[in-house]
Amino acid sequence: MEEKTSQSVSPKANEPKKQRMYPELIIPNNTHPNKLYAFPVVGLLIKTIMLIPVSIVSLLVGLVYGVFMLITPFVILFTGKYWNTAYTFSLGYFIYLAKIQLFFAGISDKYPGFNLQTNGIFDIHLPKPASPSRLMAFPILGYVGRFLIMIPYNIYQTVLQYGMYFAIIGSWFGIWSKGKYPESLYEFIRDELRVSLAYWTYMSYLSDTYPSSKISMNHKKVKITLIILGTIFTLIYSAIRINDIMHPAQNNTYYNNSTTNTSGNGY
């Protein structure tokens, strides 16, 4: 349904120009962060436990979203339009994921809850496409094509995601030493969220324009450091995954030998 709601989600049917910087996000920094949530390790454990029911709901919502994404290419192919139900639900799903991430990162201390509204935590603008491409939404082939051309972007987003984890850890010390969320880390996490949502926006057929990878480079040294750390961990993780794929038998043999030795020692 095309309307402007109180959560500042304002879909516009007609956009004069193709916009690569999407979705538009307005996320205020946490001016009075909860120090308990920012207590190293302990705060993380508390949040993890608190987010268990939310994560279960997110999984269920994600399954429904997946069903919509199976149907959407056919709707676009036969009607040339993006159906309102899928648009509204997809946007709500993105909002729900964003609320969880912002709470986990400490940029918001407000519990995500169990609805698909922003709850005043942030504002998002993601217009419904007026004339989605039938070719780029062609069932199976369209998705495969999008997936392939988004591989570099996905790698970039993964680097930012690992960098975000370091930013979260760094924020704990900033909050405890200065009582506020460090601006540089807040900006990095905010921009990582936009890049992540941009990836899923494109993969959800909500845009046919390749998304922008731009992030704010204020506090340049801090952000370059986070990107370097994210790159290192991306390479390490990729190397581990490749090794598992290339040598599955060797890894299974090591595991079986370890299990046998453990059993033989009476544990």
C-alpha positions as CSV (number, residue, x, y, z in Angstrom):
1,M,0.0,0.0,0.0
2,E,1.6,3.3,-1.1
3,E,1.3,5.7,1.7
4,K,3.5,7.6,4.1
5,T,3.3,6.2,7.6
6,S,4.3,7.5,11.0
7,Q,7.5,5.5,10.9
8,S,8.7,7.6,8.0
9,V,8.6,4.8,5.5
10,S,7.5,6.7,2.5
11,P,7.2,4.7,-0.7
12,K,7.0,6.8,-3.8
13,A,5.7,5.2,-7.0
14,N,7.5,7.6,-9.4
15,E,11.2,8.4,-8.9
16,P,12.6,10.8,-11.5
17,K,16.2,9.4,-11.4
18,K,17.8,6.1,-10.6
19,Q,19.1,6.2,-7.1
20,R,22.1,4.1,-6.2
21,M,22.3,5.2,-2.6
22,Y,19.5,3.2,-1.1
23,P,17.8,2.7,1.2
24,E,17.9,6.1,2.8
25,L,18.4,5.8,6.5
26,I,18.3,8.3,9.3
27,I,19.7,6.6,12.4
28,P,20.4,8.9,15.5
29,N,23.4,8.1,17.6
30,N,22.8,6.8,21.1
31,T,23.5,9.8,23.3
32,H,23.0,8.0,26.6
33,P,24.0,4.4,26.1
34,N,23.3,1.8,28.7
35,K,26.6,0.9,30.4
36,L,25.4,-2.5,31.5
37,Y,24.8,-3.4,27.9
38,A,28.3,-2.1,27.1
39,F,30.0,-4.0,29.8
40,P,32.6,-6.2,28.0
41,V,31.4,-9.7,27.3
42,V,28.7,-9.6,30.1
43,G,26.7,-7.0,28.2
44,L,27.0,-9.1,25.0
45,L,25.8,-12.2,26.8
46,I,22.8,-10.3,28.2
47,K,21.8,-9.0,24.8
48,T,22.3,-12.5,23.2
49,I,19.9,-14.0,25.7
50,M,17.4,-11.2,25.3
51,L,17.4,-11.6,21.5
52,I,16.7,-15.3,21.5
53,P,12.9,-14.9,21.1
54,V,13.4,-12.0,18.7
55,S,15.7,-14.2,16.6
56,I,13.1,-17.0,16.5
57,V,10.5,-14.5,15.2
58,S,13.0,-13.2,12.7
59,L,13.6,-16.7,11.4
60,L,9.9,-17.2,10.9
61,V,9.4,-13.9,9.2
62,G,12.4,-14.7,7.0
63,L,10.7,-17.9,5.9
64,V,7.6,-16.0,4.8
65,Y,9.9,-13.4,3.1
66,G,11.5,-16.3,1.2
67,V,8.1,-17.5,-0.1
68,F,7.3,-14.0,-1.3
69,M,10.6,-13.9,-3.1
70,L,9.7,-17.1,-4.9
71,I,6.5,-15.6,-6.1
72,T,7.6,-12.1,-6.9
73,P,9.5,-12.8,-10.1
74,F,6.3,-14.3,-11.6
75,V,4.3,-11.3,-10.6
76,I,6.8,-8.9,-12.2
77,L,7.0,-11.1,-15.3
78,F,3.3,-11.2,-15.9
79,T,2.2,-7.8,-14.6
80,G,5.2,-5.6,-15.0
81,K,4.7,-4.4,-11.5
82,Y,5.9,-5.1,-8.0
83,W,3.0,-6.3,-5.8
84,N,2.1,-4.3,-2.8
85,T,2.0,-7.2,-0.4
86,A,5.5,-8.3,-1.1
87,Y,6.8,-4.8,-1.0
88,T,5.2,-4.0,2.4
89,F,6.3,-7.3,3.9
90,S,9.9,-7.1,2.6
91,L,10.3,-3.6,3.9
92,G,9.0,-4.7,7.3
93,Y,11.4,-7.6,7.3
94,F,14.3,-5.2,6.6
95,I,13.1,-3.0,9.4
96,Y,13.0,-5.9,11.8
97,L,16.6,-7.0,10.9
98,A,17.8,-3.4,11.3
99,K,16.2,-3.1,14.7
100,I,17.9,-6.2,15.9
101,Q,21.3,-5.1,14.6
102,L,21.0,-1.6,16.1
103,F,20.1,-3.1,19.5
104,F,22.9,-5.7,19.3
105,A,25.4,-3.0,18.3
106,G,24.3,-0.7,21.1
107,I,23.3,2.2,18.8
108,S,19.8,1.7,20.2
109,D,19.0,0.4,23.7
110,K,15.3,0.0,22.8
111,Y,14.3,-3.7,22.5
112,P,13.4,-4.6,18.9
113,G,10.0,-6.1,19.9
114,F,7.9,-8.3,17.7
115,N,6.4,-6.0,15.1
116,L,7.7,-4.8,11.7
117,Q,7.6,-1.1,12.5
118,T,10.6,1.1,13.2
119,N,9.1,2.1,16.7
120,G,10.8,5.5,16.4
121,I,14.3,3.9,16.5
122,F,15.2,5.1,13.0
123,D,13.7,6.3,9.7
124,I,13.9,4.5,6.4
125,H,12.9,5.5,2.9
126,L,12.8,2.8,0.3
127,P,10.4,3.5,-2.6
128,K,8.5,0.7,-4.4
129,P,9.8,0.3,-7.9
130,A,7.4,1.8,-10.4
131,S,8.5,-0.3,-13.5
132,P,10.7,-3.2,-12.4
133,S,12.6,-4.9,-15.2
134,R,11.0,-8.1,-16.4
135,L,14.3,-9.4,-17.7
136,M,16.1,-8.9,-14.4
137,A,13.2,-10.5,-12.6
138,F,12.9,-13.5,-14.9
139,P,12.3,-16.6,-12.7
140,I,15.6,-18.3,-11.6
141,L,17.7,-16.8,-14.3
142,G,17.1,-13.2,-13.1
143,Y,18.0,-14.2,-9.5
144,V,21.1,-16.0,-10.6
145,G,22.2,-13.0,-12.7
146,R,21.7,-10.7,-9.8
147,F,23.6,-13.0,-7.5
148,L,26.6,-13.2,-9.8
149,I,27.0,-9.5,-10.4
150,M,26.6,-8.9,-6.7
151,I,29.4,-11.2,-5.7
152,P,32.0,-8.3,-5.4
153,Y,29.4,-6.2,-3.5
154,N,28.7,-9.2,-1.2
155,I,32.4,-9.6,-0.4
156,Y,32.6,-5.9,0.3
157,Q,29.6,-6.1,2.6
158,T,31.2,-9.1,4.4
159,V,34.4,-7.1,5.0
160,L,32.3,-4.3,6.5
161,Q,30.4,-6.8,8.6
162,Y,33.5,-8.2,10.2
163,G,34.8,-4.6,10.7
164,M,31.5,-3.9,12.5
165,Y,32.1,-6.5,15.1
166,F,35.4,-4.8,16.0
167,A,33.5,-1.5,16.1
168,I,31.1,-3.0,18.6
169,I,33.9,-4.1,20.8
170,G,35.6,-0.7,20.5
171,S,32.3,1.0,21.5
172,W,32.3,-0.7,24.9
173,F,35.4,1.1,25.9
174,G,34.3,4.4,24.5
175,I,31.0,4.2,26.4
176,W,32.7,3.3,29.7
177,S,35.4,5.9,29.4
178,K,33.3,8.8,28.0
179,G,29.7,7.8,28.6
180,K,28.8,8.1,24.9
181,Y,28.9,6.1,21.8
182,P,32.0,7.0,19.7
183,E,30.9,8.9,16.6
184,S,33.4,7.1,14.3
185,L,32.1,3.7,15.3
186,Y,28.5,4.8,15.2
187,E,29.0,6.0,11.6
188,F,30.7,2.8,10.5
189,I,27.9,0.6,11.9
190,R,25.2,2.8,10.4
191,D,26.8,2.7,7.0
192,E,27.4,-1.1,7.2
193,L,23.7,-1.5,7.9
194,R,22.8,0.6,4.8
195,V,25.2,-1.5,2.6
196,S,23.7,-4.7,3.9
197,L,20.2,-3.6,3.3
198,A,21.1,-2.3,-0.1
199,Y,22.3,-5.8,-1.0
200,W,19.1,-7.4,0.1
201,T,17.0,-4.6,-1.6
202,Y,18.7,-5.4,-4.9
203,M,18.3,-9.2,-4.4
204,S,14.6,-8.7,-3.6
205,Y,13.9,-7.0,-7.0
206,L,13.2,-3.8,-5.2
207,S,15.7,-2.0,-7.4
208,D,17.3,-2.7,-10.8
209,T,20.1,-0.3,-10.1
210,Y,23.4,-1.6,-8.8
211,P,23.7,-0.2,-5.2
212,S,26.3,2.2,-4.1
213,S,29.1,1.0,-1.9
214,K,29.8,4.5,-0.5
215,I,30.3,5.0,3.2
216,S,31.2,8.1,5.2
217,M,35.0,8.5,5.6
218,N,34.9,10.9,8.5
219,H,37.4,9.7,11.1
220,K,39.3,8.1,8.2
221,K,42.0,6.4,10.2
222,V,39.5,4.6,12.4
223,K,37.4,3.4,9.5
224,I,40.4,2.3,7.4
225,T,41.6,0.3,10.4
226,L,38.2,-1.4,10.7
227,I,38.1,-2.2,7.0
228,I,41.6,-3.7,7.3
229,L,40.6,-5.8,10.2
230,G,37.4,-6.9,8.4
231,T,39.5,-7.8,5.3
232,I,41.9,-9.9,7.4
233,F,39.1,-11.9,9.0
234,T,37.2,-12.3,5.7
235,L,40.4,-13.8,4.2
236,I,40.9,-16.1,7.3
237,Y,37.3,-17.3,7.2
238,S,37.4,-17.8,3.4
239,A,40.6,-19.8,3.7
240,I,39.0,-22.1,6.4
241,R,35.9,-22.6,4.2
242,I,38.0,-23.4,1.1
243,N,40.1,-25.9,3.1
244,D,36.9,-27.6,4.4
245,I,35.6,-27.9,0.8
246,M,38.9,-29.0,-0.7
247,H,39.8,-31.5,2.0
248,P,36.6,-32.8,3.6
249,A,38.0,-36.4,4.0
250,Q,41.1,-35.1,5.8
251,N,39.1,-33.0,8.2
252,N,36.7,-35.9,8.9
253,T,39.6,-38.2,9.5
254,Y,41.1,-35.7,12.0
255,Y,37.8,-35.4,13.7
256,N,37.3,-39.2,13.9
257,N,40.9,-39.7,15.3
258,S,40.3,-37.0,17.9
259,T,37.0,-38.7,18.9
260,T,38.7,-42.1,19.2
261,N,41.6,-40.8,21.2
262,T,39.2,-39.0,23.6
263,S,37.2,-42.2,24.0
264,G,40.3,-44.2,24.6
265,N,41.4,-41.9,27.4
266,G,38.2,-42.6,29.2
267,Y,36.5,-39.2,28.8
